[in-house]
Amino acid sequence: MIVKEIVEKLNLTVHSGEAGLSREITGGYTSDLLSDVMGNCDAGKIWITLQTHKNVMAIASLKDIAAVILIKDLKPETDMAAQSETEEIPVLGTSLPAFELTGQLYELLK
């Protein structure tokens, strides 16, 4: 499945990084702790978080993450959105809390 399909199926907002919507998804990872994601998230996964700052994109790029989903109607900070465009890693959004979104993503990808 590609990021664009997840956007459509989960009714997500694309905040930035539209050039990366064709990235392949290998799974998902939910965490707000950057060091946890850096140590445990594999390439190709979608990262669900409430973190909205530029350091998220540094980790996403380092780990070759397919996309980042911000929960609870959070919006990326300006520098995060700019880095998302540069890295071509989509930053997506939803009004859902992490628990509900993680369950829905799991159902789609299993």
Buried (B, 14 or more C-beta within 10 A) or exposed (E): EBBBEBBEEBEBBBBBBBBBBEBEBBBBBBBBEBEEBEEEBEEBBBBBBEBBEBEBBBBBBEBBBBBBBBBEEBBBBEEBBBBBBEBBBBBBBBEBEBEEBBEBBEEBBE
